[in-house]
Amino acid sequence: MIVQIYSMTSVADAVATANAGADLIGVVVGETGLVPEAIEGRMAREILAAIRPRARGVALSLSDDRDEICGMVDQVEPDVLHIAAREIDPEDCAWIRTRVAPVRLLRAIAVRAGETLTEVRAHQDCVDYLMLDSGAKGLPFSGVGGETHDWTICRSVVDLTHAPVILAGGLSAENVEQAIAAVKPWGVDSFTHTDIPGQRGKKDLARVRAFIAAALRGFAAIL
């Protein structure tokens, strides 16, 4: 059972989040401006180096070019590569996973009625972890919107797949225990709702600690 926290833009926030007990800590690597949290590769590498060995680092690529994605991994040296672009198909995932090994591969899949289970079946054997997230409106990737989705679909995924599942999408200290009870995932993720309100990419450490504590209570209740 793990807790993942996104998205770091400073070493100070990342180290404080690791000290608070997060297992996985994420950065968004890419062109600044695509999303407010995006940072360049050199800074991402510095942030992820600073959290070890207390936590493992996750690098999220929004690119749909597999060579570009692998180049980012070479530069940043994360423990886990997180792919969110919808255009990356299972064949691409298998190729990328082999290319970046021993870095683990996390694939984000948008939760949509009638589509999610098909996507999970297609991807589960070519990734190390699956993340179920809300679709990003108007953007070619999943997540970062801070909105919840249908947890009954997510529970069906957990029952179906042998891959570890991280639940994301609008989770906060107020709803994560309920989400864990409903879905029974391997892990949970917080992106938007552990930020300082109105300051995306700047973590509110009180919210981070509250989220981690609530998640741990939720996991303890389903063991």
VEXKOL-618481 format. One record per atom (N, C-alpha, C): x, y, z. Coordinates in Angstrom, 3 decimals, always signed. Example, Ala and Ser with C-alpha at 12.3 -4.5 7.8 and 13.67 -1.06 7.14 Angstrom:
+13.190 -5.690 +7.800
+12.300 -4.500 +7.800
+13.200 -3.300 +7.800
+12.850 -2.250 +7.080
+13.670 -1.060 +7.140
+12.900 +0.030 +7.870
This chain:
+0.847 -1.189 +0.000
+0.000 +0.000 +0.000
+0.884 +1.240 +0.000
+0.663 +2.126 -0.962
+1.540 +3.292 -1.094
+0.721 +4.581 -1.235
+1.398 +5.686 -0.894
+0.831 +7.018 -1.080
+1.755 +7.791 -2.007
+1.181 +8.344 -3.062
+1.933 +9.121 -4.051
+1.450 +10.570 -4.014
+2.409 +11.503 -4.024
+2.073 +12.925 -3.996
+2.735 +13.626 -5.178
+1.939 +14.339 -5.954
+2.378 +15.225 -7.032
+2.037 +16.657 -6.638
+2.546 +17.650 -7.311
+3.657 +17.655 -8.242
+4.655 +18.667 -7.722
+5.878 +18.231 -7.553
+6.884 +19.059 -6.912
+7.536 +20.025 -7.903
+7.738 +21.237 -7.438
+8.468 +22.228 -8.238
+9.654 +22.791 -7.468
+9.875 +22.303 -6.241
+11.022 +22.757 -5.455
+11.568 +21.615 -4.620
+12.869 +21.668 -4.352
+13.503 +20.668 -3.493
+12.901 +20.719 -2.094
+12.660 +21.909 -1.585
+12.143 +22.048 -0.223
+10.803 +21.341 -0.048
+9.873 +21.541 -0.983
+8.573 +20.875 -0.894
+8.721 +19.360 -0.997
+9.601 +18.910 -1.890
+9.781 +17.475 -2.095
+10.347 +16.803 -0.852
+11.359 +17.402 -0.256
+11.967 +16.827 +0.944
+10.967 +16.818 +2.098
+10.219 +17.897 +2.257
+9.215 +17.953 +3.320
+8.134 +16.894 +3.113
+7.753 +16.657 +1.864
+6.744 +15.640 +1.556
+7.281 +14.244 +1.837
+8.541 +14.007 +1.502
+9.169 +12.724 +1.830
+9.218 +12.521 +3.339
+9.582 +13.552 +4.058
+9.646 +13.461 +5.515
+8.269 +13.231 +6.133
+7.224 +13.671 +5.435
+5.854 +13.475 +5.924
+5.371 +12.046 +5.732
+6.103 +11.252 +4.938
+5.761 +9.846 +4.798
+5.286 +9.389 +3.439
+5.352 +10.241 +2.415
+4.956 +9.809 +1.069
+5.922 +8.741 +0.559
+5.392 +7.741 -0.124
+6.215 +6.665 -0.681
+6.754 +7.014 -2.055
+5.912 +7.616 -2.871
+6.271 +8.041 -4.222
+6.018 +9.536 -4.335
+6.982 +10.255 -4.924
+6.866 +11.702 -5.072
+7.109 +12.050 -6.531
+6.175 +12.808 -7.123
+6.198 +13.021 -8.556
+6.536 +14.430 -8.986
+7.119 +14.497 -10.187
+7.372 +15.760 -10.876
+6.824 +15.646 -12.290
+6.354 +16.759 -12.839
+5.929 +16.826 -14.234
+7.077 +17.430 -15.025
+7.590 +16.675 -15.985
+8.755 +17.121 -16.746
+8.320 +17.465 -18.163
+8.572 +18.687 -18.576
+8.190 +19.086 -19.927
+8.292 +20.573 -20.110
+7.758 +21.035 -21.229
+7.788 +22.457 -21.528
+6.996 +23.225 -20.477
+7.640 +24.210 -19.875
+6.926 +25.030 -18.907
+5.802 +25.775 -19.622
+4.641 +25.796 -18.998
+3.486 +26.450 -19.597
+2.427 +25.483 -20.070
+2.826 +24.232 -20.386
+1.827 +23.253 -20.809
+0.857 +22.974 -19.663
+1.411 +22.758 -18.491
+0.647 +22.767 -17.246
+1.468 +23.592 -16.255
+0.832 +24.204 -15.259
+1.576 +25.096 -14.360
+2.710 +24.415 -13.605
+2.609 +23.094 -13.396
+3.596 +22.379 -12.593
+4.806 +21.896 -13.389
+4.792 +22.047 -14.702
+5.869 +21.497 -15.527
+7.202 +22.172 -15.219
+8.246 +21.349 -15.092
+9.594 +21.852 -14.850
+10.545 +21.199 -15.833
+11.715 +21.797 -16.002
+12.687 +21.245 -16.944
+13.479 +20.115 -16.285
+14.119 +19.307 -17.127
+14.724 +18.069 -16.668
+15.782 +18.214 -15.600
+16.603 +19.230 -15.695
+17.684 +19.394 -14.718
+17.121 +19.607 -13.315
+16.097 +20.441 -13.197
+15.466 +20.666 -11.901
+14.773 +19.405 -11.401
+14.118 +18.676 -12.303
+13.448 +17.439 -11.912
+14.444 +16.437 -11.338
+15.589 +16.313 -11.980
+16.611 +15.384 -11.482
+17.093 +15.800 -10.090
+17.288 +17.084 -9.876
+17.737 +17.578 -8.573
+16.705 +17.283 -7.488
+15.435 +17.497 -7.811
+14.368 +17.246 -6.841
+14.306 +15.770 -6.470
+14.341 +14.888 -7.460
+14.211 +13.461 -7.179
+15.432 +12.915 -6.455
+16.597 +13.451 -6.745
+17.798 +13.021 -6.022
+17.702 +13.379 -4.546
+17.051 +14.500 -4.241
+16.999 +14.998 -2.864
+16.093 +14.169 -1.957
+15.133 +13.440 -2.529
+14.183 +12.704 -1.687
+14.665 +11.306 -1.324
+15.694 +10.823 -2.005
+16.176 +9.467 -1.737
+17.059 +9.466 -0.485
+17.023 +8.397 +0.338
+16.275 +7.147 +0.167
+14.898 +7.140 +0.839
+14.434 +8.296 +1.309
+13.171 +8.325 +2.051
+11.977 +7.987 +1.170
+12.054 +8.341 -0.110
+10.945 +8.088 -1.035
+11.511 +7.793 -2.411
+10.667 +7.245 -3.269
+11.048 +7.013 -4.664
+10.479 +8.126 -5.537
+11.213 +8.430 -6.608
+10.825 +9.523 -7.477
+10.117 +9.062 -8.736
+9.075 +9.806 -9.105
+8.282 +9.520 -10.300
+8.367 +10.719 -11.236
+8.654 +10.460 -12.497
+8.709 +11.528 -13.499
+7.569 +11.332 -14.486
+6.688 +12.319 -14.567
+5.548 +12.283 -15.478
+5.899 +12.985 -16.777
+5.778 +12.244 -17.876
+5.953 +12.827 -19.201
+4.589 +13.012 -19.848
+4.378 +14.189 -20.429
+3.143 +14.455 -21.171
+3.341 +14.257 -22.669
+4.550 +13.853 -23.052
+4.882 +13.678 -24.469
+4.215 +12.427 -25.037
+3.979 +12.441 -26.351
+3.487 +11.248 -27.038
+4.550 +10.667 -27.969
+5.804 +11.104 -27.814
+6.922 +10.614 -28.619
+7.806 +9.721 -27.747
+7.904 +8.441 -28.109
+8.579 +7.512 -27.205
+10.076 +7.769 -27.079
+10.718 +8.251 -28.130
+12.135 +8.586 -28.015
+12.339 +9.787 -27.096
+11.453 +10.752 -27.195
+11.524 +11.925 -26.318
+11.292 +11.532 -24.864
+10.349 +10.637 -24.645
+10.073 +10.153 -23.293
+11.304 +9.466 -22.706
+11.924 +8.595 -23.484
+13.097 +7.870 -22.992
+14.280 +8.804 -22.768
+14.406 +9.819 -23.607
+15.450 +10.812 -23.404
+15.270 +11.547 -22.087
+14.027 +11.838 -21.737
+13.747 +12.477 -20.453
+14.173 +11.573 -19.305
+13.878 +10.286 -19.410
+14.266 +9.345 -18.357
+15.782 +9.313 -18.192
+16.501 +9.311 -19.302
+17.962 +9.317 -19.237
+18.475 +10.544 -18.491
+17.825 +11.681 -18.698
+18.265 +12.918 -18.059
+17.866 +12.989 -16.587
+16.637 +12.628 -16.283
+16.084 +12.846 -14.942
+16.437 +11.715 -13.972
+16.556 +10.493 -14.479
+16.868 +9.311 -13.674
+15.846 +9.066 -12.554
+14.575 +8.940 -12.906
+13.561 +8.631 -11.893
+13.589 +7.151 -11.535
+12.886 +6.804 -10.479
+12.667 +5.397 -10.151
+11.495 +4.835 -10.942
+10.541 +5.713 -11.259
+9.328 +5.325 -11.980
+9.061 +6.351 -13.073
+8.739 +5.866 -14.268
+8.295 +6.715 -15.375
+6.776 +6.645 -15.456
+6.138 +7.801 -15.479
+4.679 +7.911 -15.532
+4.293 +8.466 -16.900
+3.548 +7.674 -17.659
+3.100 +8.075 -18.993
+1.608 +8.372 -18.946
+1.226 +9.532 -19.503
-0.179 +9.936 -19.468
-0.776 +10.201 -20.843
+0.044 +10.356 -21.882
-0.471 +10.701 -23.210
-1.327 +9.573 -23.774
-2.507 +9.914 -24.266
-3.423 +8.898 -24.788
-2.885 +8.217 -26.040
-2.024 +8.914 -26.790
-1.523 +8.369 -28.049
-0.522 +7.233 -27.857
+0.005 +7.074 -26.653
+0.951 +5.991 -26.386
+0.164 +4.693 -26.234
+0.369 +3.757 -27.180
-0.403 +2.521 -27.171
+0.365 +1.412 -26.436
-0.253 +0.234 -26.248
+0.423 -0.844 -25.520
+1.756 -1.258 -26.138
+1.853 -1.261 -27.450
+3.122 -1.602 -28.096
+4.206 -0.596 -27.721
+3.838 +0.685 -27.723
+4.785 +1.718 -27.295
+5.200 +1.498 -25.844
+4.243 +1.184 -24.988
+4.549 +0.960 -23.575
+5.540 -0.184 -23.401
+5.321 -1.272 -24.121
+6.233 -2.410 -24.017
+7.639 -2.026 -24.464
+7.734 -1.263 -25.556
+9.041 -0.824 -26.063
+9.724 +0.095 -25.057
+8.969 +1.061 -24.531
+9.527 +2.012 -23.567
+9.970 +1.285 -22.297
+9.161 +0.365 -21.834
+9.491 -0.360 -20.600
+10.814 -1.099 -20.730
+11.021 -1.736 -21.872
+12.286 -2.433 -22.110
+13.439 -1.446 -22.203
+13.197 -0.336 -22.885
+14.252 +0.663 -23.113
+14.716 +1.319 -21.817
+13.821 +1.599 -20.884
+14.197 +2.358 -19.688
+14.504 +1.477 -18.480
+14.321 +0.163 -18.581
+14.588 -0.732 -17.450
+15.983 -0.468 -16.875
+16.109 -0.508 -15.535
+15.184 -1.012 -14.511
+14.174 +0.008 -13.977
+14.085 +1.179 -14.600
+13.044 +2.138 -14.209
+11.676 +1.488 -14.427
+10.792 +1.605 -13.450
+9.457 +1.019 -13.554
+8.540 +1.923 -14.379
+7.518 +1.304 -14.985
+6.597 +2.048 -15.845
+5.199 +2.095 -15.234
+4.695 +3.305 -15.082
+3.344 +3.576 -14.584
+2.529 +4.171 -15.720
+1.410 +3.540 -16.043
+0.559 +4.012 -17.137
-0.735 +4.578 -16.577
-1.029 +5.829 -16.898
-2.293 +6.442 -16.498
-3.379 +6.093 -17.508
-4.537 +5.712 -17.003
-5.688 +5.393 -17.840
-6.880 +6.200 -17.344
-7.527 +6.899 -18.262
-8.690 +7.705 -17.896
-9.883 +6.801 -17.603
-10.639 +7.158 -16.586
-11.814 +6.383 -16.199
-13.010 +6.883 -16.993
-13.468 +6.026 -17.903
-14.624 +6.343 -18.744
-15.469 +5.089 -18.897
-16.771 +5.224 -18.751
-17.674 +4.085 -18.890
-17.515 +3.456 -20.265
-17.366 +2.136 -20.294
-17.276 +1.416 -21.551
-15.896 +1.370 -22.174
-14.923 +2.106 -21.619
-13.585 +2.141 -22.204
-12.496 +1.651 -21.260
-12.656 +1.894 -19.976
-11.558 +1.683 -19.032
-11.119 +0.230 -18.962
-12.048 -0.701 -18.850
-11.672 -2.106 -18.728
-10.944 -2.596 -19.970
-11.360 -2.120 -21.137
-10.670 -2.487 -22.380
-9.233 -1.988 -22.367
-9.045 -0.743 -21.933
-7.699 -0.175 -21.857
-6.835 -0.925 -20.847
-7.417 -1.290 -19.733
-6.667 -2.026 -18.712
-6.217 -3.378 -19.247
-7.106 -4.092 -19.890
-6.730 -5.396 -20.452
-5.596 -5.256 -21.461
-5.624 -4.196 -22.237
-4.613 -3.992 -23.273
-3.253 -3.632 -22.689
-3.236 -2.947 -21.540
-1.980 -2.417 -20.998
-1.388 -3.214 -19.839
-2.162 -4.067 -19.189
-1.715 -4.617 -17.914
-0.451 -5.467 -18.006
-0.167 -6.055 -19.153
+1.015 -6.906 -19.274
+2.248 -6.174 -19.786
+2.121 -4.885 -20.084
+3.271 -4.147 -20.618
+3.675 -2.982 -19.719
+3.150 -2.969 -18.488
+3.500 -1.921 -17.528
+3.729 -2.564 -16.161
+4.300 -1.786 -15.245
+4.488 -2.267 -13.875
+3.337 -1.858 -12.963
+2.775 -0.680 -13.222
+1.667 -0.166 -12.421
+0.653 +0.510 -13.342
-0.605 +0.494 -12.922
-1.659 +1.246 -13.595
-2.158 +2.341 -12.657
-2.466 +3.503 -13.221
-3.069 +4.568 -12.434
-4.387 +4.965 -13.077
-5.453 +4.918 -12.309
-6.778 +5.290 -12.793
-7.039 +6.734 -12.416
-7.257 +7.562 -13.427
-7.363 +9.000 -13.209
-8.532 +9.555 -14.001
-8.913 +10.769 -13.680
-9.960 +11.452 -14.433
-9.388 +11.955 -15.750
-10.208 +12.017 -16.778
-9.757 +12.575 -18.041
-9.522 +14.068 -17.913
-8.458 +14.562 -18.554
-8.163 +15.998 -18.536
-8.927 +16.662 -19.677
-9.885 +17.500 -19.347
-10.745 +18.101 -20.360
-9.947 +19.001 -21.302
-10.060 +18.705 -22.604
-9.418 +19.536 -23.607
-7.935 +19.311 -23.759
-7.380 +18.310 -23.053
-5.949 +18.036 -23.122
-5.729 +16.588 -23.557
-4.594 +16.292 -24.222
-4.360 +14.956 -24.768
-3.761 +13.976 -23.774
-4.075 +14.128 -22.494
-3.542 +13.226 -21.486
-4.528 +13.127 -20.332
-4.274 +12.168 -19.438
-5.154 +11.939 -18.298
-4.635 +12.667 -17.074
-5.573 +13.139 -16.225
-5.203 +13.647 -14.921
-5.050 +15.143 -14.824
-4.516 +15.580 -13.684
-4.169 +16.948 -13.282
-5.382 +17.871 -13.162
-6.601 +17.334 -13.177
-7.774 +18.199 -13.130
-8.379 +18.386 -11.759
-8.025 +17.517 -10.806
-8.566 +17.644 -9.463
-10.007 +17.215 -9.317
-10.516 +16.392 -10.249
-11.912 +15.963 -10.216
-12.002 +14.459 -9.993
-13.013 +14.028 -9.249
-13.226 +12.605 -9.025
-13.949 +11.986 -10.222
-14.071 +10.657 -10.180
-14.752 +9.932 -11.253
-15.512 +8.760 -10.626
-15.946 +7.828 -11.462
-16.790 +6.722 -11.001
-15.930 +5.641 -10.344
-15.979 +5.568 -9.022
-15.148 +4.596 -8.310
-15.620 +3.161 -8.521
-16.865 +2.957 -8.930
-17.316 +1.584 -9.175
-16.571 +0.977 -10.357
-16.247 +1.796 -11.355
-15.436 +1.313 -12.476
-14.048 +0.933 -11.974
-13.496 +1.760 -11.104
-12.156 +1.493 -10.570
-12.128 +0.196 -9.771
-13.175 -0.058 -8.994
-13.237 -1.309 -8.235
-13.272 -2.498 -9.183
-13.971 -2.363 -10.305
-14.002 -3.433 -11.299
-12.612 -3.693 -11.862
-11.841 -2.631 -12.050
-10.465 -2.782 -12.537
-9.619 -3.534 -11.520
-9.706 -3.150 -10.248
-8.932 -3.823 -9.201
-9.271 -5.309 -9.160
-10.539 -5.642 -9.327
-10.958 -7.044 -9.326
-10.466 -7.787 -10.562
-10.296 -7.065 -11.664
-9.927 -7.679 -12.940
-8.437 -7.906 -13.096
-7.633 -6.903 -12.772
-6.237 -6.907 -13.193
-5.299 -7.484 -12.140
-4.171 -8.007 -12.628
-3.113 -8.456 -11.719
-2.083 -7.356 -11.484
-2.206 -6.235 -12.201
-1.269 -5.125 -12.034
-1.651 -4.294 -10.808
-0.672 -3.791 -10.051
-0.986 -2.891 -8.940
-1.668 -1.626 -9.458
-2.716 -1.191 -8.781
-3.518 -0.050 -9.226
-3.388 +1.104 -8.234
-3.032 +2.280 -8.762
-3.030 +3.513 -7.983
-4.281 +4.301 -8.363
-5.048 +4.693 -7.369
-6.256 +5.482 -7.605
-5.919 +6.961 -7.500
-6.290 +7.728 -8.509
-6.063 +9.171 -8.539
-7.362 +9.853 -8.949
-7.316 +11.180 -8.990
-8.469 +11.933 -9.461
-9.275 +12.564 -8.347
-8.929 +13.787 -7.985
-9.721 +14.536 -7.028
-9.666 +14.044 -5.600
-8.629 +13.276 -5.249
-8.551 +12.756 -3.884
-7.994 +13.811 -2.932
-8.551 +13.817 -1.729
-8.149 +14.765 -0.692
-8.215 +14.057 +0.651
-7.786 +14.750 +1.693
-7.885 +14.179 +3.036
-9.333 +13.897 +3.414
-10.263 +14.618 +2.807
-11.679 +14.470 +3.143
-12.334 +13.257 +2.493
-11.801 +12.769 +1.374
-12.485 +11.664 +0.689
-11.629 +10.431 +0.455
-10.343 +10.459 +0.809
-9.477 +9.338 +0.439
-9.819 +8.066 +1.210
-10.239 +8.174 +2.469
-10.624 +6.960 +3.197
-11.825 +6.297 +2.536
-12.804 +7.088 +2.137
-13.982 +6.557 +1.448
-13.576 +5.915 +0.128
-12.654 +6.550 -0.588
-12.202 +6.017 -1.871
-11.501 +4.678 -1.694
-10.657 +4.574 -0.695
-9.944 +3.317 -0.449
-10.924 +2.209 -0.086
-11.901 +2.519 +0.742
-12.902 +1.518 +1.118
-13.694 +1.039 -0.088
-13.986 +1.951 -1.014
-14.797 +1.610 -2.183
-14.018 +0.841 -3.238
-12.756 +1.216 -3.450
-11.982 +0.692 -4.584
-10.997 -0.395 -4.171
-10.422 -0.286 -2.978
-9.379 -1.188 -2.491
-8.153 -1.210 -3.422
-7.607 -0.038 -3.703
-6.451 +0.033 -4.597
-5.160 -0.335 -3.871
-4.095 -0.502 -4.645
-2.756 -0.704 -4.084
-2.184 +0.612 -3.566
-2.568 +1.706 -4.220
-2.053 +3.007 -3.821
-3.034 +4.109 -4.143
-2.772 +5.289 -3.572
-3.581 +6.479 -3.855
-2.658 +7.640 -4.180
-3.196 +8.584 -4.942
-2.412 +9.716 -5.428
-3.147 +11.018 -5.137
-2.388 +12.023 -4.722
-2.939 +13.374 -4.603
-2.093 +14.335 -5.414
-2.758 +15.149 -6.213
-2.078 +16.152 -7.038
-2.579 +17.537 -6.630
-3.787 +17.850 -6.994
-4.328 +19.200 -6.824
-4.663 +19.543 -5.377
-5.259 +18.609 -4.654
-5.835 +18.945 -3.348
-4.839 +18.934 -2.194
-3.558 +18.767 -2.497
-2.529 +18.990 -1.473
-1.694 +20.224 -1.811
-2.134 +20.988 -2.797
-1.493 +22.269 -3.112
-2.003 +23.372 -2.185
-1.223 +24.450 -2.079
-1.730 +25.674 -1.472
-2.854 +26.189 -2.373
-4.021 +26.492 -1.858
-5.122 +26.953 -2.713
-4.705 +28.129 -3.591
-4.945 +27.970 -4.894
-4.620 +29.022 -5.842
-3.173 +29.068 -6.272
-2.353 +28.122 -5.784
-0.929 +28.103 -6.145
-0.538 +26.695 -6.582
-0.869 +26.350 -7.812
-0.586 +25.005 -8.304
+0.915 +24.741 -8.335
+1.288 +23.554 -7.830
+2.694 +23.191 -7.770
+3.386 +23.620 -6.495
+2.676 +24.311 -5.608
+3.214 +24.714 -4.309
+2.456 +23.931 -3.235
+3.163 +23.077 -2.528
+2.482 +22.167 -1.623
+2.146 +22.813 -0.279
+0.944 +22.498 +0.192
+0.487 +22.876 +1.521
+0.818 +21.693 +2.433
+1.850 +21.821 +3.247
+2.337 +20.676 +4.010
+1.325 +20.178 +5.032
+0.482 +21.050 +5.540
-0.584 +20.587 +6.434
-1.548 +19.683 +5.670
-1.868 +20.054 +4.444
-2.743 +19.215 +3.614
-2.053 +17.910 +3.233
-0.760 +17.978 +2.942
-0.005 +16.765 +2.618
-0.057 +15.792 +3.789
+0.240 +16.278 +4.978
+0.244 +15.407 +6.160
-1.148 +14.844 +6.436
-2.166 +15.671 +6.269
-3.536 +15.206 +6.505
-3.927 +14.132 +5.496
-3.518 +14.309 +4.234
-3.835 +13.317 +3.207
-3.150 +11.991 +3.513
-1.870 +12.041 +3.852
-1.136 +10.809 +4.142
-1.742 +10.099 +5.347
-2.063 +10.844 +6.391
-2.664 +10.232 +7.581
-4.003 +9.581 +7.259
-4.825 +10.257 +6.475
-6.130 +9.700 +6.105
-5.971 +8.463 +5.232
-5.015 +8.499 +4.304
-4.772 +7.337 +3.447
-4.319 +6.138 +4.275
-3.433 +6.366 +5.218
-2.963 +5.262 +6.057
-4.099 +4.678 +6.888
-4.996 +5.524 +7.373
-6.169 +5.007 +8.087
-7.036 +4.166 +7.156
-7.205 +4.650 +5.934
-8.008 +3.919 +4.970
-7.424 +2.561 +4.638
-6.115 +2.510 +4.434
-5.470 +1.230 +4.129
-5.537 +0.280 +5.323
-5.344 +0.808 +6.529
-5.411 -0.038 +7.723
-6.788 -0.684 +7.866
-7.813 +0.022 +7.441
-9.180 -0.478 +7.594
-9.511 -1.615 +6.637
-8.747 -1.759 +5.547
-9.065 -2.823 +4.582
-8.099 -3.994 +4.662
-7.131 -3.928 +5.553
-6.177 -5.035 +5.683
-6.816 -6.226 +6.389
